[in-house]
Amino acid sequence: MILAIETSTQVCSVALRNRDHAISEMRIEGRGVHSSGTPQFIQELLTEHHATIDDLQAVLFSHGPGSYTGLRIGASLIKGLLYGKSIPLYTTSTLLSIASAVLHPSNIHPSIVDGPVTIHGLIDARRSHLYCQTFELSSGLINPISKPAVEPLDTLSKTIQPGQWVAGTGIHRLQLSEGVFQVDADAISAENLIRLWDAPNRDTLFLKRDIAHFEPEYVTMTQIEGAKP
């Protein structure tokens, strides 16, 4: 059984893959929902599948960039859950998780099947910027082709081209050309982490973390203020 936790944005999402490899997800969106929603969803999913923490083979976490509060709550909860246990923790980029939403069956489009496809994972970074990273999807595999960055809205609006995909938050703030495919906040889901875990190239997508010393990757105001105007 695999437990996945997503707390990087205002979306609080927990997913569990059970012994039959079926995935169940619980989610809520809003301010201040992570501290109560995350532990509640974990307990409810485990109870629903007649399982305990000790039945887990691994825990997956979207490690940021993202909300300081959400990431801190998620990381602290995971450290408490896994303290003294041999269950491994694996983390991956929130931007990668968001971008991978285009692979969800509900988003399948001829451009995804034909490939290769460029996908921009986005997170609203306040002010006039978005946190972003670009990926290529080819032959069913998604890989980064840029590093995470904080970019001004006007720069991103010019960078994103027709035929490409954008996924995440803050999309409504961009001036996009016609022909750009979009997946909004629905792209943010712990279920994405489990689907990535099942990818043939998962060893390049996930990091195994030391529970005691793990820290998420926060979006700080220093990063935003230091970005190009």
TAFEN-V957819 format. One record per backbone hydrogen bond with DSSP energy under -0.5 kcal/mol. NH is the residue of the N-H (numbers start at 1). CO is the residue of the C=O. If there is no record, write none. Layout:
NH_CO, NH_CO
This chain:
2_17, 3_58, 4_15, 5_60, 6_13, 9_11, 12_10, 12_28, 13_6, 13_11, 14_26, 15_4, 16_24, 17_2, 18_16, 18_22, 21_18, 24_16, 26_14, 28_12, 30_10, 33_30, 37_33, 38_34, 40_36, 41_37, 42_38, 43_39, 44_40, 45_41, 46_42, 47_43, 48_44, 49_45, 50_47, 51_46, 55_52, 56_53, 57_1, 58_1, 59_88, 60_3, 61_90, 62_5, 63_61, 63_92, 65_217, 67_8, 71_67, 72_68, 73_69, 74_70, 75_71, 76_72, 77_73, 78_74, 79_75, 80_76, 81_77, 82_78, 83_79, 85_82, 88_57, 89_209, 90_59, 91_207, 92_61, 94_64, 97_93, 98_94, 99_95, 100_96, 101_98, 102_99, 103_100, 104_101, 107_104, 108_104, 108_105, 112_109, 113_109, 114_110, 115_111, 116_137, 117_137, 119_135, 120_165, 121_119, 121_133, 122_167, 123_131, 125_129, 129_126, 130_151, 131_123, 132_149, 133_121, 135_119, 136_143, 137_117, 138_136, 138_141, 141_138, 143_136, 145_134, 146_134, 149_132, 151_130, 151_149, 153_128, 156_152, 157_153, 158_154, 159_155, 160_156, 163_179, 164_161, 165_118, 166_181, 167_120, 168_183, 169_122, 173_170, 174_171, 176_174, 180_177, 181_164, 181_179, 183_166, 187_184, 188_185, 189_187, 192_189, 193_189, 193_190, 194_190, 195_191, 196_192, 197_193, 198_194, 199_196, 202_199, 204_201, 205_201, 205_202, 206_202, 207_91, 209_89, 209_207, 211_209, 213_210, 214_210, 217_63, 218_216, 219_66, 220_218, 224_220, 225_221, 226_222, 227_223, 227_224
